[in-house]
Amino acid sequence: MLKKEIKILEKSPNNKNKIMDVIVLALQLANRFNIDLDKEWVEQLKRKQKYLRK
């Protein structure tokens, strides 16, 4: 579900900050509730964060 949300947000050029917020929130929730996210997907999110910060 979260992957789909991020893909929808990516389609609009003005959603850079929203995507960053969603990524941060997803990682924080996963940590808080000890949810094991797919490690490869987490790495993708972190790379996407670095890219969006530029």
mmCIF file of the N, C-alpha and C atoms, coordinates in Angstrom:
data_MODEL
# 
_entry.id   MODEL 
# 
loop_
_atom_site.group_PDB 
_atom_site.id 
_atom_site.type_symbol 
_atom_site.label_atom_id 
_atom_site.label_alt_id 
_atom_site.label_comp_id 
_atom_site.label_asym_id 
_atom_site.label_entity_id 
_atom_site.label_seq_id 
_atom_site.pdbx_PDB_ins_code 
_atom_site.Cartn_x 
_atom_site.Cartn_y 
_atom_site.Cartn_z 
_atom_site.occupancy 
_atom_site.B_iso_or_equiv 
_atom_site.pdbx_formal_charge 
_atom_site.auth_seq_id 
_atom_site.auth_comp_id 
_atom_site.auth_asym_id 
_atom_site.auth_atom_id 
_atom_site.pdbx_PDB_model_num 
ATOM 1   N N  . MET A 1 1  ? 0.820  -1.187 0.000   1.00 0.00 ? 1  MET A N  1 
ATOM 2   C CA . MET A 1 1  ? 0.000  0.000  0.000   1.00 0.00 ? 1  MET A CA 1 
ATOM 3   C C  . MET A 1 1  ? 0.870  1.260  0.000   1.00 0.00 ? 1  MET A C  1 
ATOM 4   N N  . LEU A 1 2  ? 1.883  1.269  0.832   1.00 0.00 ? 2  LEU A N  1 
ATOM 5   C CA . LEU A 1 2  ? 2.754  2.437  0.928   1.00 0.00 ? 2  LEU A CA 1 
ATOM 6   C C  . LEU A 1 2  ? 3.522  2.652  -0.372  1.00 0.00 ? 2  LEU A C  1 
ATOM 7   N N  . LYS A 1 3  ? 3.938  1.557  -1.001  1.00 0.00 ? 3  LYS A N  1 
ATOM 8   C CA . LYS A 1 3  ? 4.655  1.675  -2.267  1.00 0.00 ? 3  LYS A CA 1 
ATOM 9   C C  . LYS A 1 3  ? 3.779  2.354  -3.310  1.00 0.00 ? 3  LYS A C  1 
ATOM 10  N N  . LYS A 1 4  ? 2.501  1.991  -3.327  1.00 0.00 ? 4  LYS A N  1 
ATOM 11  C CA . LYS A 1 4  ? 1.566  2.577  -4.283  1.00 0.00 ? 4  LYS A CA 1 
ATOM 12  C C  . LYS A 1 4  ? 1.384  4.066  -4.002  1.00 0.00 ? 4  LYS A C  1 
ATOM 13  N N  . GLU A 1 5  ? 1.282  4.428  -2.724  1.00 0.00 ? 5  GLU A N  1 
ATOM 14  C CA . GLU A 1 5  ? 1.115  5.838  -2.341  1.00 0.00 ? 5  GLU A CA 1 
ATOM 15  C C  . GLU A 1 5  ? 2.310  6.674  -2.819  1.00 0.00 ? 5  GLU A C  1 
ATOM 16  N N  . ILE A 1 6  ? 3.500  6.168  -2.626  1.00 0.00 ? 6  ILE A N  1 
ATOM 17  C CA . ILE A 1 6  ? 4.697  6.910  -3.023  1.00 0.00 ? 6  ILE A CA 1 
ATOM 18  C C  . ILE A 1 6  ? 4.741  7.054  -4.541  1.00 0.00 ? 6  ILE A C  1 
ATOM 19  N N  . LYS A 1 7  ? 4.374  6.005  -5.270  1.00 0.00 ? 7  LYS A N  1 
ATOM 20  C CA . LYS A 1 7  ? 4.364  6.088  -6.729  1.00 0.00 ? 7  LYS A CA 1 
ATOM 21  C C  . LYS A 1 7  ? 3.366  7.128  -7.218  1.00 0.00 ? 7  LYS A C  1 
ATOM 22  N N  . ILE A 1 8  ? 2.212  7.203  -6.576  1.00 0.00 ? 8  ILE A N  1 
ATOM 23  C CA . ILE A 1 8  ? 1.208  8.211  -6.946  1.00 0.00 ? 8  ILE A CA 1 
ATOM 24  C C  . ILE A 1 8  ? 1.761  9.604  -6.702  1.00 0.00 ? 8  ILE A C  1 
ATOM 25  N N  . LEU A 1 9  ? 2.389  9.811  -5.552  1.00 0.00 ? 9  LEU A N  1 
ATOM 26  C CA . LEU A 1 9  ? 2.962  11.117 -5.224  1.00 0.00 ? 9  LEU A CA 1 
ATOM 27  C C  . LEU A 1 9  ? 4.063  11.515 -6.209  1.00 0.00 ? 9  LEU A C  1 
ATOM 28  N N  . GLU A 1 10 ? 4.845  10.529 -6.679  1.00 0.00 ? 10 GLU A N  1 
ATOM 29  C CA . GLU A 1 10 ? 5.963  10.824 -7.575  1.00 0.00 ? 10 GLU A CA 1 
ATOM 30  C C  . GLU A 1 10 ? 5.497  11.377 -8.917  1.00 0.00 ? 10 GLU A C  1 
ATOM 31  N N  . LYS A 1 11 ? 4.276  11.081 -9.304  1.00 0.00 ? 11 LYS A N  1 
ATOM 32  C CA . LYS A 1 11 ? 3.788  11.522 -10.607 1.00 0.00 ? 11 LYS A CA 1 
ATOM 33  C C  . LYS A 1 11 ? 3.617  13.036 -10.691 1.00 0.00 ? 11 LYS A C  1 
ATOM 34  N N  . SER A 1 12 ? 3.453  13.689 -9.559  1.00 0.00 ? 12 SER A N  1 
ATOM 35  C CA . SER A 1 12 ? 3.290  15.146 -9.548  1.00 0.00 ? 12 SER A CA 1 
ATOM 36  C C  . SER A 1 12 ? 4.616  15.804 -9.181  1.00 0.00 ? 12 SER A C  1 
ATOM 37  N N  . PRO A 1 13 ? 5.039  16.789 -9.974  1.00 0.00 ? 13 PRO A N  1 
ATOM 38  C CA . PRO A 1 13 ? 6.341  17.416 -9.720  1.00 0.00 ? 13 PRO A CA 1 
ATOM 39  C C  . PRO A 1 13 ? 6.388  18.240 -8.429  1.00 0.00 ? 13 PRO A C  1 
ATOM 40  N N  . ASN A 1 14 ? 5.247  18.634 -7.903  1.00 0.00 ? 14 ASN A N  1 
ATOM 41  C CA . ASN A 1 14 ? 5.235  19.498 -6.721  1.00 0.00 ? 14 ASN A CA 1 
ATOM 42  C C  . ASN A 1 14 ? 5.166  18.726 -5.407  1.00 0.00 ? 14 ASN A C  1 
ATOM 43  N N  . ASN A 1 15 ? 5.292  17.433 -5.456  1.00 0.00 ? 15 ASN A N  1 
ATOM 44  C CA . ASN A 1 15 ? 5.107  16.625 -4.254  1.00 0.00 ? 15 ASN A CA 1 
ATOM 45  C C  . ASN A 1 15 ? 6.410  16.186 -3.591  1.00 0.00 ? 15 ASN A C  1 
ATOM 46  N N  . LYS A 1 16 ? 7.505  16.833 -3.907  1.00 0.00 ? 16 LYS A N  1 
ATOM 47  C CA . LYS A 1 16 ? 8.807  16.438 -3.364  1.00 0.00 ? 16 LYS A CA 1 
ATOM 48  C C  . LYS A 1 16 ? 8.787  16.372 -1.835  1.00 0.00 ? 16 LYS A C  1 
ATOM 49  N N  . ASN A 1 17 ? 8.266  17.403 -1.180  1.00 0.00 ? 17 ASN A N  1 
ATOM 50  C CA . ASN A 1 17 ? 8.244  17.420 0.287   1.00 0.00 ? 17 ASN A CA 1 
ATOM 51  C C  . ASN A 1 17 ? 7.283  16.382 0.843   1.00 0.00 ? 17 ASN A C  1 
ATOM 52  N N  . LYS A 1 18 ? 6.166  16.164 0.166   1.00 0.00 ? 18 LYS A N  1 
ATOM 53  C CA . LYS A 1 18 ? 5.209  15.148 0.626   1.00 0.00 ? 18 LYS A CA 1 
ATOM 54  C C  . LYS A 1 18 ? 5.833  13.765 0.566   1.00 0.00 ? 18 LYS A C  1 
ATOM 55  N N  . ILE A 1 19 ? 6.576  13.492 -0.499  1.00 0.00 ? 19 ILE A N  1 
ATOM 56  C CA . ILE A 1 19 ? 7.242  12.190 -0.627  1.00 0.00 ? 19 ILE A CA 1 
ATOM 57  C C  . ILE A 1 19 ? 8.242  12.015 0.510   1.00 0.00 ? 19 ILE A C  1 
ATOM 58  N N  . MET A 1 20 ? 9.007  13.067 0.789   1.00 0.00 ? 20 MET A N  1 
ATOM 59  C CA . MET A 1 20 ? 9.981  13.005 1.886   1.00 0.00 ? 20 MET A CA 1 
ATOM 60  C C  . MET A 1 20 ? 9.270  12.710 3.206   1.00 0.00 ? 20 MET A C  1 
ATOM 61  N N  . ASP A 1 21 ? 8.146  13.383 3.449   1.00 0.00 ? 21 ASP A N  1 
ATOM 62  C CA . ASP A 1 21 ? 7.384  13.174 4.680   1.00 0.00 ? 21 ASP A CA 1 
ATOM 63  C C  . ASP A 1 21 ? 6.879  11.737 4.787   1.00 0.00 ? 21 ASP A C  1 
ATOM 64  N N  . VAL A 1 22 ? 6.378  11.213 3.680   1.00 0.00 ? 22 VAL A N  1 
ATOM 65  C CA . VAL A 1 22 ? 5.846  9.850  3.674   1.00 0.00 ? 22 VAL A CA 1 
ATOM 66  C C  . VAL A 1 22 ? 6.963  8.841  3.951   1.00 0.00 ? 22 VAL A C  1 
ATOM 67  N N  . ILE A 1 23 ? 8.121  9.058  3.335   1.00 0.00 ? 23 ILE A N  1 
ATOM 68  C CA . ILE A 1 23 ? 9.250  8.141  3.547   1.00 0.00 ? 23 ILE A CA 1 
ATOM 69  C C  . ILE A 1 23 ? 9.685  8.159  5.014   1.00 0.00 ? 23 ILE A C  1 
ATOM 70  N N  . VAL A 1 24 ? 9.837  9.366  5.564   1.00 0.00 ? 24 VAL A N  1 
ATOM 71  C CA . VAL A 1 24 ? 10.266 9.494  6.971   1.00 0.00 ? 24 VAL A CA 1 
ATOM 72  C C  . VAL A 1 24 ? 9.236  8.836  7.886   1.00 0.00 ? 24 VAL A C  1 
ATOM 73  N N  . LEU A 1 25 ? 7.974  9.113  7.635   1.00 0.00 ? 25 LEU A N  1 
ATOM 74  C CA . LEU A 1 25 ? 6.906  8.545  8.456   1.00 0.00 ? 25 LEU A CA 1 
ATOM 75  C C  . LEU A 1 25 ? 6.892  7.018  8.377   1.00 0.00 ? 25 LEU A C  1 
ATOM 76  N N  . ALA A 1 26 ? 7.059  6.491  7.183   1.00 0.00 ? 26 ALA A N  1 
ATOM 77  C CA . ALA A 1 26 ? 7.066  5.032  7.006   1.00 0.00 ? 26 ALA A CA 1 
ATOM 78  C C  . ALA A 1 26 ? 8.194  4.390  7.802   1.00 0.00 ? 26 ALA A C  1 
ATOM 79  N N  . LEU A 1 27 ? 9.373  4.979  7.724   1.00 0.00 ? 27 LEU A N  1 
ATOM 80  C CA . LEU A 1 27 ? 10.526 4.422  8.439   1.00 0.00 ? 27 LEU A CA 1 
ATOM 81  C C  . LEU A 1 27 ? 10.351 4.547  9.949   1.00 0.00 ? 27 LEU A C  1 
ATOM 82  N N  . GLN A 1 28 ? 9.800  5.679  10.403  1.00 0.00 ? 28 GLN A N  1 
ATOM 83  C CA . GLN A 1 28 ? 9.575  5.867  11.838  1.00 0.00 ? 28 GLN A CA 1 
ATOM 84  C C  . GLN A 1 28 ? 8.540  4.886  12.370  1.00 0.00 ? 28 GLN A C  1 
ATOM 85  N N  . LEU A 1 29 ? 7.452  4.692  11.642  1.00 0.00 ? 29 LEU A N  1 
ATOM 86  C CA . LEU A 1 29 ? 6.413  3.758  12.083  1.00 0.00 ? 29 LEU A CA 1 
ATOM 87  C C  . LEU A 1 29 ? 6.946  2.330  12.122  1.00 0.00 ? 29 LEU A C  1 
ATOM 88  N N  . ALA A 1 30 ? 7.718  1.966  11.120  1.00 0.00 ? 30 ALA A N  1 
ATOM 89  C CA . ALA A 1 30 ? 8.288  0.619  11.085  1.00 0.00 ? 30 ALA A CA 1 
ATOM 90  C C  . ALA A 1 30 ? 9.188  0.396  12.297  1.00 0.00 ? 30 ALA A C  1 
ATOM 91  N N  . ASN A 1 31 ? 9.988  1.400  12.637  1.00 0.00 ? 31 ASN A N  1 
ATOM 92  C CA . ASN A 1 31 ? 10.865 1.284  13.811  1.00 0.00 ? 31 ASN A CA 1 
ATOM 93  C C  . ASN A 1 31 ? 10.054 1.220  15.092  1.00 0.00 ? 31 ASN A C  1 
ATOM 94  N N  . ARG A 1 32 ? 9.063  2.074  15.198  1.00 0.00 ? 32 ARG A N  1 
ATOM 95  C CA . ARG A 1 32 ? 8.274  2.162  16.428  1.00 0.00 ? 32 ARG A CA 1 
ATOM 96  C C  . ARG A 1 32 ? 7.524  0.867  16.742  1.00 0.00 ? 32 ARG A C  1 
ATOM 97  N N  . PHE A 1 33 ? 6.965  0.265  15.697  1.00 0.00 ? 33 PHE A N  1 
ATOM 98  C CA . PHE A 1 33 ? 6.154  -0.938 15.914  1.00 0.00 ? 33 PHE A CA 1 
ATOM 99  C C  . PHE A 1 33 ? 6.899  -2.222 15.564  1.00 0.00 ? 33 PHE A C  1 
ATOM 100 N N  . ASN A 1 34 ? 8.217  -2.095 15.416  1.00 0.00 ? 34 ASN A N  1 
ATOM 101 C CA . ASN A 1 34 ? 9.063  -3.256 15.109  1.00 0.00 ? 34 ASN A CA 1 
ATOM 102 C C  . ASN A 1 34 ? 8.558  -4.047 13.908  1.00 0.00 ? 34 ASN A C  1 
ATOM 103 N N  . ILE A 1 35 ? 8.193  -3.326 12.870  1.00 0.00 ? 35 ILE A N  1 
ATOM 104 C CA . ILE A 1 35 ? 7.737  -3.974 11.639  1.00 0.00 ? 35 ILE A CA 1 
ATOM 105 C C  . ILE A 1 35 ? 8.962  -4.195 10.764  1.00 0.00 ? 35 ILE A C  1 
ATOM 106 N N  . ASP A 1 36 ? 9.133  -5.416 10.311  1.00 0.00 ? 36 ASP A N  1 
ATOM 107 C CA . ASP A 1 36 ? 10.260 -5.712 9.436   1.00 0.00 ? 36 ASP A CA 1 
ATOM 108 C C  . ASP A 1 36 ? 9.883  -5.372 8.003   1.00 0.00 ? 36 ASP A C  1 
ATOM 109 N N  . LEU A 1 37 ? 10.441 -4.278 7.519   1.00 0.00 ? 37 LEU A N  1 
ATOM 110 C CA . LEU A 1 37 ? 10.233 -3.918 6.126   1.00 0.00 ? 37 LEU A CA 1 
ATOM 111 C C  . LEU A 1 37 ? 11.282 -4.638 5.289   1.00 0.00 ? 37 LEU A C  1 
ATOM 112 N N  . ASP A 1 38 ? 10.962 -4.841 4.042   1.00 0.00 ? 38 ASP A N  1 
ATOM 113 C CA . ASP A 1 38 ? 11.905 -5.437 3.105   1.00 0.00 ? 38 ASP A CA 1 
ATOM 114 C C  . ASP A 1 38 ? 13.168 -4.571 3.073   1.00 0.00 ? 38 ASP A C  1 
ATOM 115 N N  . LYS A 1 39 ? 14.309 -5.160 3.403   1.00 0.00 ? 39 LYS A N  1 
ATOM 116 C CA . LYS A 1 39 ? 15.556 -4.392 3.531   1.00 0.00 ? 39 LYS A CA 1 
ATOM 117 C C  . LYS A 1 39 ? 15.915 -3.672 2.227   1.00 0.00 ? 39 LYS A C  1 
ATOM 118 N N  . GLU A 1 40 ? 15.683 -4.351 1.106   1.00 0.00 ? 40 GLU A N  1 
ATOM 119 C CA . GLU A 1 40 ? 15.987 -3.746 -0.188  1.00 0.00 ? 40 GLU A CA 1 
ATOM 120 C C  . GLU A 1 40 ? 15.113 -2.509 -0.418  1.00 0.00 ? 40 GLU A C  1 
ATOM 121 N N  . TRP A 1 41 ? 13.853 -2.588 -0.018  1.00 0.00 ? 41 TRP A N  1 
ATOM 122 C CA . TRP A 1 41 ? 12.927 -1.472 -0.185  1.00 0.00 ? 41 TRP A CA 1 
ATOM 123 C C  . TRP A 1 41 ? 13.329 -0.300 0.709   1.00 0.00 ? 41 TRP A C  1 
ATOM 124 N N  . VAL A 1 42 ? 13.765 -0.600 1.929   1.00 0.00 ? 42 VAL A N  1 
ATOM 125 C CA . VAL A 1 42 ? 14.225 0.453  2.846   1.00 0.00 ? 42 VAL A CA 1 
ATOM 126 C C  . VAL A 1 42 ? 15.429 1.170  2.240   1.00 0.00 ? 42 VAL A C  1 
ATOM 127 N N  . GLU A 1 43 ? 16.342 0.414  1.654   1.00 0.00 ? 43 GLU A N  1 
ATOM 128 C CA . GLU A 1 43 ? 17.507 1.030  1.015   1.00 0.00 ? 43 GLU A CA 1 
ATOM 129 C C  . GLU A 1 43 ? 17.077 1.916  -0.152  1.00 0.00 ? 43 GLU A C  1 
ATOM 130 N N  . GLN A 1 44 ? 16.091 1.475  -0.916  1.00 0.00 ? 44 GLN A N  1 
ATOM 131 C CA . GLN A 1 44 ? 15.558 2.292  -2.015  1.00 0.00 ? 44 GLN A CA 1 
ATOM 132 C C  . GLN A 1 44 ? 15.002 3.602  -1.476  1.00 0.00 ? 44 GLN A C  1 
ATOM 133 N N  . LEU A 1 45 ? 14.258 3.520  -0.378  1.00 0.00 ? 45 LEU A N  1 
ATOM 134 C CA . LEU A 1 45 ? 13.679 4.729  0.216   1.00 0.00 ? 45 LEU A CA 1 
ATOM 135 C C  . LEU A 1 45 ? 14.765 5.698  0.653   1.00 0.00 ? 45 LEU A C  1 
ATOM 136 N N  . LYS A 1 46 ? 15.808 5.164  1.263   1.00 0.00 ? 46 LYS A N  1 
ATOM 137 C CA . LYS A 1 46 ? 16.894 6.020  1.736   1.00 0.00 ? 46 LYS A CA 1 
ATOM 138 C C  . LYS A 1 46 ? 17.622 6.680  0.565   1.00 0.00 ? 46 LYS A C  1 
ATOM 139 N N  . ARG A 1 47 ? 17.820 5.917  -0.523  1.00 0.00 ? 47 ARG A N  1 
ATOM 140 C CA . ARG A 1 47 ? 18.447 6.504  -1.714  1.00 0.00 ? 47 ARG A CA 1 
ATOM 141 C C  . ARG A 1 47 ? 17.554 7.590  -2.307  1.00 0.00 ? 47 ARG A C  1 
ATOM 142 N N  . LYS A 1 48 ? 16.243 7.331  -2.308  1.00 0.00 ? 48 LYS A N  1 
ATOM 143 C CA . LYS A 1 48 ? 15.290 8.305  -2.840  1.00 0.00 ? 48 LYS A CA 1 
ATOM 144 C C  . LYS A 1 48 ? 15.316 9.574  -2.000  1.00 0.00 ? 48 LYS A C  1 
ATOM 145 N N  . GLN A 1 49 ? 15.442 9.423  -0.684  1.00 0.00 ? 49 GLN A N  1 
ATOM 146 C CA . GLN A 1 49 ? 15.532 10.583 0.209   1.00 0.00 ? 49 GLN A CA 1 
ATOM 147 C C  . GLN A 1 49 ? 16.747 11.436 -0.150  1.00 0.00 ? 49 GLN A C  1 
ATOM 148 N N  . LYS A 1 50 ? 17.894 10.785 -0.318  1.00 0.00 ? 50 LYS A N  1 
ATOM 149 C CA . LYS A 1 50 ? 19.116 11.519 -0.651  1.00 0.00 ? 50 LYS A CA 1 
ATOM 150 C C  . LYS A 1 50 ? 18.948 12.257 -1.974  1.00 0.00 ? 50 LYS A C  1 
ATOM 151 N N  . TYR A 1 51 ? 18.339 11.595 -2.941  1.00 0.00 ? 51 TYR A N  1 
ATOM 152 C CA . TYR A 1 51 ? 18.114 12.204 -4.253  1.00 0.00 ? 51 TYR A CA 1 
ATOM 153 C C  . TYR A 1 51 ? 17.187 13.415 -4.145  1.00 0.00 ? 51 TYR A C  1 
ATOM 154 N N  . LEU A 1 52 ? 16.128 13.298 -3.350  1.00 0.00 ? 52 LEU A N  1 
ATOM 155 C CA . LEU A 1 52 ? 15.150 14.378 -3.232  1.00 0.00 ? 52 LEU A CA 1 
ATOM 156 C C  . LEU A 1 52 ? 15.699 15.579 -2.476  1.00 0.00 ? 52 LEU A C  1 
ATOM 157 N N  . ARG A 1 53 ? 16.670 15.359 -1.613  1.00 0.00 ? 53 ARG A N  1 
ATOM 158 C CA . ARG A 1 53 ? 17.240 16.464 -0.836  1.00 0.00 ? 53 ARG A CA 1 
ATOM 159 C C  . ARG A 1 53 ? 18.042 17.417 -1.705  1.00 0.00 ? 53 ARG A C  1 
ATOM 160 N N  . LYS A 1 54 ? 18.526 16.924 -2.859  1.00 0.00 ? 54 LYS A N  1 
ATOM 161 C CA . LYS A 1 54 ? 19.363 17.761 -3.744  1.00 0.00 ? 54 LYS A CA 1 
ATOM 162 C C  . LYS A 1 54 ? 18.545 18.819 -4.437  1.00 0.00 ? 54 LYS A C  1 
# 
